[in-house]
Amino acid sequence: MRQLTTMKVKNISFKNMPFQSFSLTFFITAIISTTIFTTRTVDAQAQSSSPGYNEAVRYVRSFNFESLRLAIEDLTETFGQRYPKGQYYFECLDNLEQSCDFILDSLNRGDNSVRADVLKLAHDLNQLRYDALLSNPLLDFKKLLLLKRKCGQLGLPVNHKCNTGIERTGYDNEIAVLAPVHTDGTLQTLFRPSGGRFIGEMDLHYDAEKLLFTMPKGKSWQIFEIKTDGSGLRQVSPGQHQEDVDNFDGCYLPDGRIVFSSTASYTGVPCWHGKERACSIYLMDADGGNVRQLCFDQDLDLHPTVLPTGQVIFSRWDYTGPMHIYLRPLMVMNPDGTGQRSVYGSNSYWPNALYYPRGIPGSPNKIVAIIAGYHGVPRMGELGIFDITKGWYQADGVVQRILARGKPVKTVIRDNLVDKSWPKFLHPYPLNEKYFLVASQLNRKSPWGIYLVDVFDNMLPIHVLPRYDFFEPIPLIKTPRPPAIPDRVDLKRQDAVVYLHDVYAGPGLAGVPRGTVKKLRIVAYHFGYPGMAGPDKIGCGGPWEVMRIIGTVPLHEDGSAMFSVPANTPLTVQPLDEQGKAVQLMRSWFTAMPGETTSCVGCHEQRTRTPITKGQNALQALSRPPDKITPIAGIPDVFDFPRDIQPILDKHCLSCHGYEPTPALSCESKSGDPRAGGVILSGDRGPLYSHSYYTLTMRRQFVDGRNQPKSNLAPRSIGSSASPLMKKFNGSHYNVKATDRELDMIRYWIESGAPYPGTYAALGCGMIGGYAENKQDQSDHRWPSTIAAAEVIRRRCIQCHDKSLPLPLALSDNRNIPPWDARPGYVPRHLVYNLTRPEKSLILLAPLSKQAGGYGLCKPRNKIAAQNQPVIVFADTNDSDYQKILALCVAGKRHLDTIKRFDMPDFQPRPAYVREMKRYGILPKDISKNAAIDVYATDRAYWQSLWYKPNTNINAKQ
């Protein structure tokens, strides 16, 4: 029996695969063996105790016969005569599996007589795998484009940066061509840049005669084109006089034009406080002319590529409204920018990101993409196949995760989503819905190589070398040109038309009775600039940007609406009841092109849902011209908390919720003490915010859903309808009743994001311990008054304020907790330091005796001790330690009076704001350094400069 089995193994011949070609081949199995099998044509018995033998044993034991059999079966059934050796491969696989069973059984029984057969069996298994999988007719092309780069030089931006976040030079890389497409193929250089410049982001033209790629030129990134014979290098993107604009990631359109990503929008990434540049998608002619911005998004628009339908798919980062770090939906649009819509991941917290999406040939509803995290490994991750007809939310539409056949894909909401998942994948290129070329790294020590993978869990190395990484595999063949979708824009118009079929359709207004919604409020987003953005600037953990209320439009009885909106503007829609309260909030945005008519079915409806028309009176909105937006009288378009909301609090709330004793006993404090209910609603300034703004935020008095991993919230669970603050003014809270206009002011403020400043000019000004381009300013730690006060706090307060209830030791001391995190035991610096009236600082009043004018709030941590009587830390204000802490608060006020917050007299915006406004032509180039600037008027002039005007071109701004 042993002789018969051995004979079967020895009689198998693989003419298409030279034996020597396996000397550096990676053996890949279902569990991804990561070793190199180095079989030589020597006596097998002599090798039976060598490391190669041990690797062969592991390879044979883990060989996935089922995966290979499924692939052979599929190729045979799919391609018939184009896969002529299918039956032969079946027979070989059956013979080898029988041999494998016999040999492994013998090894398990300790029969060492079969040890000599292991190397031969491993060799033949590997040869069969290569021959059977590489005979795939989808691989019937002679050349493969690759990006070759020295091992370890990834050249990938982290997930919250674009190309501006990586080095432009210092690379050993080139565009290369592998021929034949085989492990023993020869690699030839197509283009190698000078000066160690980066190259990457290749896109091959449909005729396979030229390709686009990204390469730096001077201080900026630009898009270049070269013929596939290595000639005709030219710069395509218009960057000759735009060193502060980066253009990259170009993609050919079927009509000959090019879409690409660019930082020409001059927006800043919010989480980097504007230090890093955001990018949007643009359109240009093949010669770089007629540049036009297509996407007007807050953050990164990445990886545009053309689907088989002719539409463009790309990854968009939604950094507003919901919890920012988990939302990167896949978007599609027509090549002219019309029809922008999400196809996967809208309001979905899994996956964190989908990178490098590509449509699958022959399967118009399927997409392959890299499943990645927010933080963690850059752009790389798991390889997933998605069917957008099955679902678009979380894992609903996942067909399969490659190398996980038959395993369910679970929705896991966490940061660093794929850091521990191996192998890692990049740059998928689908051959059809089952077979893919991809760049992959098997483990941390492995180089990146090019592999053929399939839905059956086969993974075959095509080109892997230990000293180089290989990326971006693209077959060098002509490909079918998708249909060229005609332009639908009318660049002579400044507006677009929105048609809403039925606002009550979809889960957004589930359960809301018809007739509830009377109007729609239209709100525009205005995103931050380079060096001027961030969650701790416009608000406390949100909002991330300034929002401008444009006005309202009517809603018809059947739930339909049709109205005109400004083109090229990120907009959000809020359905309002008869009191003007938002029944629901759209925590994202849409943008329409000039002259476009765009539509939606309802509120948060499934993207595959189609309108249903019922009754004779349906489609009322279509029976009349589109409505114009009506501005809201008496309401500012952009809210500013100190200017618009604090006066209302001063009028109705400070008699109880201030630092002074309460004059009446009708408040929460029956004793007439100040700070009724422990709440301060005074406009006094803390290190970053006013005490009232911070208090309202931390006590969740307004509900906007900021930074909460929840989506598709129920009606009235967000906005003014769900905000406790609104109920404080209806007469039920100690007879406090605001006027209708005051209620409107508070309501509209909440539903426009509840901002603190109403201008980006406030960013980085008057904020002690704020962030200057993502680095917290802690210079106050060096003040002598800070050092002295910190010593007192450690010495006098540590008995109670230990690690479980620490006090901030400086004005900028966050105690390693974000300012928007109201976790238990956190004593926030934003409330204990008063920089308007230093003597009213809670860090002074709490330990000071009531007899001396303090609050006497300090109590022993052990409640049994002294019958829980107050602990008098400072008997009076003459205590030298009290005076040291007071000196710190006074120094903080003095410093704040110097650096000026936006709501203080003689405020001056920081130089970055003036720089950007001069760049955009809003402020004169020669404006004097100390010139008085009306920042609100400047903001409005800037926003108006962005409004689309016919016959203008984005190049003028660049």
URBELGI-V553575 format. One record per residue. N is the residue number from 1. PHI is phi as a letter, one per 20 degrees, with the letter a starting at -180 (* if undefined). PSI is psi as a letter, one per 20 degrees, with the letter a starting at -180 (999 if undefined). BURIAL is + if it has 16 or more other C-alpha atoms within 10 Angstrom, else -. Layout:
n = [N	N]
phi = [PHI	PHI]
psi = [PSI	PSI]
burial = [BURIAL	BURIAL]
This chain:
n = [1	2	3	4	5	6	7	8	9	10	11	12	13	14	15	16	17	18	19	20	21	22	23	24	25	26	27	28	29	30	31	32	33	34	35	36	37	38	39	40	41	42	43	44	45	46	47	48	49	50	51	52	53	54	55	56	57	58	59	60	61	62	63	64	65	66	67	68	69	70	71	72	73	74	75	76	77	78	79	80	81	82	83	84	85	86	87	88	89	90	91	92	93	94	95	96	97	98	99	100	101	102	103	104	105	106	107	108	109	110	111	112	113	114	115	116	117	118	119	120	121	122	123	124	125	126	127	128	129	130	131	132	133	134	135	136	137	138	139	140	141	142	143	144	145	146	147	148	149	150	151	152	153	154	155	156	157	158	159	160	161	162	163	164	165	166	167	168	169	170	171	172	173	174	175	176	177	178	179	180	181	182	183	184	185	186	187	188	189	190	191	192	193	194	195	196	197	198	199	200	201	202	203	204	205	206	207	208	209	210	211	212	213	214	215	216	217	218	219	220	221	222	223	224	225	226	227	228	229	230	231	232	233	234	235	236	237	238	239	240	241	242	243	244	245	246	247	248	249	250	251	252	253	254	255	256	257	258	259	260	261	262	263	264	265	266	267	268	269	270	271	272	273	274	275	276	277	278	279	280	281	282	283	284	285	286	287	288	289	290	291	292	293	294	295	296	297	298	299	300	301	302	303	304	305	306	307	308	309	310	311	312	313	314	315	316	317	318	319	320	321	322	323	324	325	326	327	328	329	330	331	332	333	334	335	336	337	338	339	340	341	342	343	344	345	346	347	348	349	350	351	352	353	354	355	356	357	358	359	360	361	362	363	364	365	366	367	368	369	370	371	372	373	374	375	376	377	378	379	380	381	382	383	384	385	386	387	388	389	390	391	392	393	394	395	396	397	398	399	400	401	402	403	404	405	406	407	408	409	410	411	412	413	414	415	416	417	418	419	420	421	422	423	424	425	426	427	428	429	430	431	432	433	434	435	436	437	438	439	440	441	442	443	444	445	446	447	448	449	450	451	452	453	454	455	456	457	458	459	460	461	462	463	464	465	466	467	468	469	470	471	472	473	474	475	476	477	478	479	480	481	482	483	484	485	486	487	488	489	490	491	492	493	494	495	496	497	498	499	500	501	502	503	504	505	506	507	508	509	510	511	512	513	514	515	516	517	518	519	520	521	522	523	524	525	526	527	528	529	530	531	532	533	534	535	536	537	538	539	540	541	542	543	544	545	546	547	548	549	550	551	552	553	554	555	556	557	558	559	560	561	562	563	564	565	566	567	568	569	570	571	572	573	574	575	576	577	578	579	580	581	582	583	584	585	586	587	588	589	590	591	592	593	594	595	596	597	598	599	600	601	602	603	604	605	606	607	608	609	610	611	612	613	614	615	616	617	618	619	620	621	622	623	624	625	626	627	628	629	630	631	632	633	634	635	636	637	638	639	640	641	642	643	644	645	646	647	648	649	650	651	652	653	654	655	656	657	658	659	660	661	662	663	664	665	666	667	668	669	670	671	672	673	674	675	676	677	678	679	680	681	682	683	684	685	686	687	688	689	690	691	692	693	694	695	696	697	698	699	700	701	702	703	704	705	706	707	708	709	710	711	712	713	714	715	716	717	718	719	720	721	722	723	724	725	726	727	728	729	730	731	732	733	734	735	736	737	738	739	740	741	742	743	744	745	746	747	748	749	750	751	752	753	754	755	756	757	758	759	760	761	762	763	764	765	766	767	768	769	770	771	772	773	774	775	776	777	778	779	780	781	782	783	784	785	786	787	788	789	790	791	792	793	794	795	796	797	798	799	800	801	802	803	804	805	806	807	808	809	810	811	812	813	814	815	816	817	818	819	820	821	822	823	824	825	826	827	828	829	830	831	832	833	834	835	836	837	838	839	840	841	842	843	844	845	846	847	848	849	850	851	852	853	854	855	856	857	858	859	860	861	862	863	864	865	866	867	868	869	870	871	872	873	874	875	876	877	878	879	880	881	882	883	884	885	886	887	888	889	890	891	892	893	894	895	896	897	898	899	900	901	902	903	904	905	906	907	908	909	910	911	912	913	914	915	916	917	918	919	920	921	922	923	924	925	926	927	928	929	930	931	932	933	934	935	936	937	938	939	940	941	942	943	944	945	946	947	948	949	950	951	952	953	954	955	956	957	958]
phi = [*	f	f	f	f	f	f	f	f	f	e	f	c	c	f	e	c	g	f	f	f	e	f	c	e	e	e	d	c	f	d	l	f	d	d	d	e	d	f	c	e	c	g	f	f	f	e	f	d	e	g	f	f	f	f	f	f	f	f	f	f	e	f	e	f	f	f	f	f	f	f	f	f	f	f	f	f	f	d	l	f	f	c	f	e	g	f	f	f	g	f	f	f	f	f	f	f	f	f	f	g	f	f	f	f	f	f	f	e	n	e	f	f	e	f	f	e	f	f	f	f	f	f	f	f	f	f	f	g	f	f	f	e	f	e	g	g	f	e	e	c	e	c	c	f	c	d	d	b	g	g	n	e	f	m	d	f	f	f	d	c	d	f	f	e	c	f	e	c	n	d	d	b	a	e	c	c	e	b	f	e	a	f	e	f	e	d	d	f	e	b	c	f	e	m	m	f	f	c	r	l	f	b	e	f	f	e	m	d	b	b	e	b	d	b	f	c	m	e	c	e	c	d	c	c	b	f	f	e	n	d	m	f	b	e	e	f	e	c	f	c	c	f	e	c	d	d	a	l	f	b	f	e	g	e	n	f	c	d	b	e	b	e	f	f	l	d	d	f	f	f	e	l	n	f	e	e	e	c	c	e	c	c	b	f	f	e	n	e	l	f	b	f	d	d	c	d	f	c	e	d	c	l	f	b	e	e	g	f	n	e	d	d	b	e	d	d	e	d	c	n	f	f	f	f	d	d	c	f	e	d	c	b	f	g	e	n	f	m	f	b	e	d	b	n	f	m	d	e	c	f	g	b	c	d	l	f	b	f	e	g	m	c	f	d	d	c	d	b	e	e	c	d	e	e	n	f	f	m	e	r	e	d	c	d	c	d	f	e	e	r	c	d	l	e	f	e	f	e	a	d	f	m	b	g	n	e	f	e	e	e	d	e	b	f	l	g	d	g	e	e	c	f	e	c	b	l	f	c	f	e	b	f	c	c	b	e	b	e	b	c	f	b	f	e	e	f	f	c	d	c	d	c	b	f	e	n	e	b	d	f	e	b	c	c	f	e	c	d	c	c	l	f	c	g	e	b	f	c	g	e	f	f	e	f	f	f	d	e	c	f	e	d	d	c	c	d	d	d	d	f	b	f	e	f	n	f	g	d	g	n	f	f	f	n	f	e	d	b	d	e	d	c	d	e	c	e	f	d	g	m	b	a	q	f	e	d	f	b	e	m	q	f	e	b	f	d	d	f	e	q	c	c	f	d	f	f	e	n	e	b	b	b	e	c	f	f	l	c	f	c	c	d	c	f	d	e	f	e	n	e	f	f	b	d	e	e	b	b	c	c	d	e	g	m	f	d	d	b	b	f	a	d	m	f	f	f	e	f	d	f	c	e	c	n	f	e	f	l	f	f	e	e	b	f	g	f	e	f	e	f	e	f	m	d	f	f	c	e	c	g	f	f	d	d	g	g	f	f	g	f	d	d	f	f	d	d	d	e	e	g	f	f	d	e	e	e	f	e	f	e	n	f	f	l	g	m	m	d	d	d	f	e	g	e	e	f	c	c	f	f	f	f	f	f	f	f	f	e	l	f	c	d	c	m	f	l	d	f	c	b	l	f	f	g	m	e	b	n	f	f	d	e	g	g	f	f	f	d	e	n	e	d	l	m	f	c	e	f	f	f	f	f	f	f	f	f	f	f	f	e	d	o	l	f	e	e	d	b	f	f	f	f	m	d	m	c	f	n	e	d	d	l	m	c	f	e	d	f	f	f	e	f	g	f	f	f	f	f	f	f	f	f	f	e	e	d	f	f	d	e	e	f	e	b	f	e	f	e	b	f	d	e	e	l	m	c	g	f	e	e	e	f	g	n	e	e	f	f	f	d	e	d	d	d	e	c	g	f	e	f	f	f	e	f	f	e	e	f	f	f	e	n	e	d	l	e	f	c	f	f	e	f	f	f	l	l	m	f	g	e	e	f	d	f	b	f	e	g	f	f	g	f	f	f	f	f	f	f	f	f	f	f	f	f	f	f	e	e	m	e	f	e	d	g	m	f	c	f	f	g	f	f	f	g	f	f	f	f	e	n	e	d	f	f	d	g	f	f	d	f	f	c	e	f	f	f	f	g	f	f	f	f	f	f	e	f	f	c	g	m	d	c	f	g	f	f	f]
psi = [g	g	h	g	g	h	h	g	g	h	i	p	p	n	h	i	o	q	h	i	i	j	h	k	p	p	o	p	a	h	j	m	p	k	r	p	o	l	p	r	m	r	p	h	h	h	i	i	j	r	h	h	g	h	h	g	g	g	g	g	h	j	p	n	h	g	g	h	g	h	g	g	g	g	h	g	h	g	i	c	i	i	m	h	j	g	h	g	h	g	g	g	g	g	g	h	h	g	g	g	g	g	g	h	g	g	g	h	j	j	o	i	i	j	h	h	i	g	g	g	g	g	g	h	g	h	h	g	g	g	g	g	h	i	j	p	h	i	j	m	q	h	q	p	p	q	o	p	q	p	p	i	m	g	k	p	q	r	i	k	q	b	h	i	j	r	q	h	r	k	q	n	r	q	p	r	p	p	p	r	n	r	h	j	q	p	p	q	p	g	p	p	q	q	j	k	q	q	q	a	l	q	o	p	q	h	i	j	i	r	q	q	r	p	q	q	o	c	j	r	p	r	p	r	q	q	q	i	j	j	r	k	p	q	p	g	q	n	j	h	k	m	i	j	p	p	p	r	l	q	p	p	q	h	j	i	r	p	q	r	q	q	j	i	i	l	q	q	p	g	i	j	k	i	g	q	q	r	q	r	p	r	q	r	r	h	j	j	r	l	p	p	p	h	p	m	r	h	c	p	o	q	l	p	q	p	r	h	i	i	r	p	q	r	p	p	o	o	k	q	e	a	o	h	i	j	o	m	q	p	q	q	r	q	i	j	i	r	k	p	q	p	i	p	j	p	j	p	j	p	r	g	q	o	q	l	q	q	q	p	p	i	n	i	j	q	q	p	r	p	o	r	a	f	r	b	q	p	i	r	b	q	o	q	p	q	o	i	i	h	r	i	p	c	j	h	j	p	g	q	p	p	k	l	p	i	p	q	o	q	o	o	o	q	r	l	h	j	h	j	p	q	r	q	q	q	m	q	o	p	h	a	i	h	p	q	q	q	p	q	p	h	a	h	i	q	r	p	r	p	q	p	r	r	i	j	j	q	o	p	p	g	o	p	q	h	i	q	q	p	r	l	p	o	p	m	q	q	q	p	p	r	p	o	p	q	p	j	q	n	i	i	q	i	r	r	p	p	p	o	g	o	h	i	q	r	i	h	k	p	i	p	q	q	i	g	p	h	r	p	p	p	p	q	q	o	q	r	r	p	i	m	r	q	h	j	g	h	a	n	j	q	r	i	r	p	p	p	o	g	b	q	q	q	p	r	h	j	j	q	q	p	q	q	q	p	r	k	p	p	q	q	p	o	p	q	a	i	j	j	q	p	h	q	p	o	l	b	r	q	p	q	r	p	i	q	o	r	r	q	g	b	o	k	q	q	i	i	q	q	q	o	p	q	r	h	j	r	l	h	h	i	j	r	q	p	q	q	p	o	q	o	p	j	p	q	h	p	q	o	g	h	g	h	h	h	h	h	g	g	g	i	h	i	h	g	l	a	i	q	q	p	h	q	k	j	a	h	n	h	i	j	q	r	l	p	j	j	p	p	k	q	j	q	p	a	h	g	r	q	h	g	g	h	g	h	g	h	j	l	i	q	o	j	j	p	k	p	m	q	r	l	q	q	q	j	j	q	a	h	h	j	o	h	h	h	i	i	j	j	i	i	n	l	j	p	o	r	r	g	g	h	g	g	g	g	g	h	g	g	j	k	i	l	r	f	q	k	q	i	h	i	p	j	p	k	o	p	j	a	p	o	l	j	p	p	o	k	h	i	h	i	p	h	h	g	g	g	h	h	h	g	g	h	g	h	i	h	h	h	m	b	h	i	l	q	q	p	i	r	h	j	o	i	k	k	p	q	i	j	o	l	q	q	j	o	o	p	h	i	h	i	p	o	j	g	n	h	i	j	p	h	i	g	h	g	i	p	q	h	h	j	j	a	i	l	i	p	q	q	h	o	h	h	p	k	k	k	q	q	o	o	g	o	h	r	i	i	p	h	h	g	h	g	h	h	h	g	h	g	h	g	g	g	g	h	h	g	i	p	r	h	j	q	q	k	p	p	q	r	h	h	g	g	g	g	h	h	h	i	j	g	q	q	h	k	p	q	h	j	q	p	p	n	h	g	h	g	g	h	h	g	g	h	h	i	p	p	p	q	j	r	q	h	h	h	h	999]
burial = [-	-	-	-	+	+	-	-	+	-	-	-	-	-	-	-	+	-	-	-	-	+	-	+	+	+	+	+	+	+	-	+	+	+	+	+	+	+	+	-	-	-	-	+	+	-	+	+	-	-	-	+	+	+	+	+	+	-	+	+	-	-	+	+	+	-	+	+	+	-	+	+	-	-	+	+	-	-	-	-	-	-	+	-	-	+	-	-	+	+	-	+	+	-	-	+	+	-	+	+	-	+	+	+	-	+	+	-	-	-	-	-	-	+	+	+	+	+	+	+	+	+	+	+	+	+	+	+	+	+	+	+	+	+	+	+	-	-	+	-	-	-	+	+	+	+	+	+	+	+	+	-	-	-	+	+	+	+	+	+	+	+	+	+	+	-	-	+	-	-	+	+	+	+	+	+	+	+	+	-	+	+	+	+	+	-	+	-	+	+	+	+	-	-	-	-	+	+	+	+	+	+	+	+	+	+	-	-	-	+	+	+	+	+	+	+	+	-	-	+	+	+	+	+	+	+	+	+	-	-	-	-	-	-	+	+	+	+	+	-	-	-	-	-	+	+	+	+	+	+	+	+	+	+	+	-	+	+	+	+	+	+	+	+	+	+	+	+	+	+	+	+	+	+	+	+	+	+	+	+	+	+	+	+	+	+	-	+	-	-	+	+	+	+	+	+	+	+	+	+	+	+	+	+	+	+	+	+	+	+	+	+	+	+	+	+	+	+	+	+	+	+	+	+	+	+	+	+	+	+	+	+	+	+	+	+	+	+	+	+	+	+	+	+	+	+	+	+	+	+	+	+	+	+	+	+	+	+	+	+	+	-	-	-	+	+	+	+	+	+	+	+	+	+	+	+	+	+	+	+	+	+	+	+	+	+	+	+	-	-	+	+	+	+	+	+	+	+	+	+	+	+	+	+	-	-	-	-	-	-	-	-	+	+	+	-	+	+	+	-	-	+	+	+	+	+	+	+	+	+	+	-	+	-	+	+	+	+	+	+	+	+	+	-	-	+	+	+	+	+	+	+	+	+	+	+	+	+	+	+	+	+	+	+	+	-	-	+	+	+	+	+	+	+	+	+	+	-	-	-	+	+	-	-	-	-	-	+	+	-	+	-	+	+	+	+	+	+	+	+	+	+	+	+	+	-	+	+	+	-	-	-	-	-	-	-	+	+	+	+	+	+	+	+	+	+	+	+	+	+	+	+	+	+	+	+	+	+	+	+	+	+	+	+	+	+	+	+	+	+	+	+	+	+	+	+	+	+	+	+	+	+	+	+	+	+	+	+	+	+	+	+	+	+	+	+	+	-	-	+	+	+	+	+	+	+	+	+	+	+	+	+	+	+	+	+	+	+	-	+	+	+	+	+	+	+	+	-	-	-	-	-	-	-	-	-	-	+	+	+	+	-	-	-	-	+	+	-	+	-	+	-	-	-	+	+	+	+	+	+	+	+	-	+	+	+	-	+	+	+	-	+	+	+	+	+	+	+	+	+	+	+	-	-	-	-	+	+	+	-	-	+	+	+	+	+	-	-	+	+	+	+	+	+	+	+	+	+	+	+	+	+	+	+	+	+	+	-	-	-	+	+	+	+	+	+	+	-	+	-	-	+	+	+	+	+	+	+	+	+	+	+	+	-	+	+	+	+	+	+	-	-	-	-	-	-	+	+	-	-	-	+	+	+	+	+	+	+	+	+	+	+	+	+	+	+	+	+	+	+	+	+	+	+	+	+	+	+	+	+	+	+	+	+	-	-	+	-	-	+	+	-	-	-	+	+	+	+	+	+	+	+	+	-	-	-	+	-	-	+	+	-	-	-	-	+	+	+	+	+	+	+	+	+	+	-	-	-	+	+	-	-	-	-	-	+	+	+	+	+	+	+	+	+	+	+	-	+	+	+	+	+	+	+	+	+	+	+	+	+	-	-	-	+	+	+	+	+	+	-	-	-	-	-	-	-	-	-	-	-	+	+	+	+	+	+	+	-	-	-	+	+	-	+	+	+	+	+	+	+	+	+	+	-	+	+	+	-	+	+	+	+	-	-	-	-	+	+	+	+	-	+	+	+	-	+	+	-	-	+	-	+	+	-	-	-	-	-	-	-	-	-	+	-	+	-	-	+	+	-	-	+	-	-	-	-	-	+	+	-	-	-	-	-	-	-	-	+]
